[in-house]
Amino acid sequence: MEKRIYVDNAATTKTDSRVLEAMLPYFAEVYGNPSSIYAEGRAAKAAVETARAQVATAIGAEAGEIYFTGSGSEADNWAIRSAAKALKDKGNHIITTAVEHHAVLHTCQSLEKEGFEVTYLPVDAFGRVSVDAVKNAIKDTTILITVMFANNEIGTIMPIAEIGALAKEKGILFHTDAVQAIGMVPINVKEMHIDMLSLTGHKFHGPKGSGALYVRKGVKLTSFITGGAQEKNRRAGTENVAGIVGLGKAIELATEDIPKKAAYLTKLRDTYIQKMLDTVPYAQLNGHPEERLPGNANISFSFIEGEGLLLFLDMKGISASSGSACTSGSLDPSHVLLAIGRKHEEAHGSLRVSFDTENTLEDVDTIVTAVAEIVERLRSMSPLYETFLKEQK
Ligand SMILES: *Cc1c(COP(=O)(O)O)cnc(C)c1O
């Protein structure tokens, strides 16, 4: 492929060459089934257990508390459905937020159809839920609080340690979707009082189709796929050994030196945001200015459609993402942007850029120049913009 600028790392990342190298032997050399007792099987089993320890170490857990899944979505589904099933005699109330990933939101909606009651807490203009709002939403029937660690669209980081402390005090199970936060924010599940945590390899330079769910020892986890005895009888199916090995290696690399990586990404992000807001009129930042993922910048441009912007950026060799869900064939504006108070038309004109350490300050300049040019062109064709300018005079 031609040299392109890839700034959609919140959607997925390139598999690290060291991860790929670690995975390769587990396709054609160490291909045994981890459940088998002979040498090939034992070697595969050992590799799975090494990866389990790597995942555990990265989040301050114990190896026995890690369950491998096929994705972050699966980990979210499993955590929430397991809590609902295991605790339904205790209560039927779940607390979450309006800005969760659809893997959480749609799971909660589906549980509502089964008789559970769900509170979708609003967030402030920066996308943060308040700890007081969580506290006030708690009832005698509350069995689960699920709040994402960091938002995938606008990058806002939630007050997870505070919510964890509150959940612990009230004796309520606490799950967090930490898919976007792994490798970007230091996480310690014990210190933060997290009972369950979802993650997925492909968001931090691991392979696609490999995720994990952390479940604190002592928390009942119901089985998700029935069949074989894999994952302590909780998730049947022969392990994705190579994928699991890749996940383990990737999380080890991703959490090696978070402060250094975060400092570099923050520099790219803040330079980008500053330059963009200085260059393009009628643009506004979505999400929290500081409490946000180091690599995430989401900006709304009035009077344009995000899809048009993405298409022209693609033609200029830049891969980014829009806040609206139009790529999936739906014209619904992002639920996250609506939740922080953006109007429909502002939500439609948003651009999410998510940087990686391979990006440079030169990339930032290239993107700002390209976006400024395209936004001007799109606005010059917009009757709304024309009317707006006339009214300004
Ligand atoms: C990407 C993402 C997921 C889904 O992970 P998959 O492995 O793609 O299923 C869940 N939650 C958040 C916040 C995400 O960004």
The ligand as an SDF file (V2000), in Angstrom:
LIG
                    3D

 15 15  0  0  0  0  0  0  0  0999 V2000
  -13.4150   -1.8880   20.4550 C   0  0  0  0  0  0  0  0  0  0  0  0
  -14.1950   -1.8080   21.6950 C   0  0  0  0  0  0  0  0  0  0  0  0
  -14.9650   -2.9000   22.1480 C   0  0  0  0  0  0  0  0  0  0  0  0
  -15.1260   -4.1520   21.3420 C   0  0  0  0  0  0  0  0  0  0  0  0
  -13.9730   -4.9220   21.2590 O   0  0  0  0  0  0  0  0  0  0  0  0
  -13.9300   -6.0830   20.1340 P   0  0  0  0  0  0  0  0  0  0  0  0
  -12.7450   -6.8870   20.4700 O   0  0  0  0  0  0  0  0  0  0  0  0
  -13.7880   -5.3590   18.8320 O   0  0  0  0  0  0  0  0  0  0  0  0
  -15.2010   -6.8240   20.2320 O   0  0  0  0  0  0  0  0  0  0  0  0
  -15.6290   -2.7800   23.3380 C   0  0  0  0  0  0  0  0  0  0  0  0
  -15.5580   -1.6610   24.0700 N   0  0  0  0  0  0  0  0  0  0  0  0
  -14.8370   -0.5860   23.6790 C   0  0  0  0  0  0  0  0  0  0  0  0
  -14.7780    0.6210   24.5560 C   0  0  0  0  0  0  0  0  0  0  0  0
  -14.1460   -0.6190   22.4750 C   0  0  0  0  0  0  0  0  0  0  0  0
  -13.4430    0.4460   22.0820 O   0  0  0  0  0  0  0  0  0  0  0  0
  1  2  1  0
  2  3  1  0
  2 14  2  0
  3  4  1  0
  3 10  2  0
  4  5  1  0
  5  6  1  0
  6  7  2  0
  6  8  1  0
  6  9  1  0
 10 11  1  0
 11 12  2  0
 12 13  1  0
 12 14  1  0
 14 15  1  0
M  END
$$$$
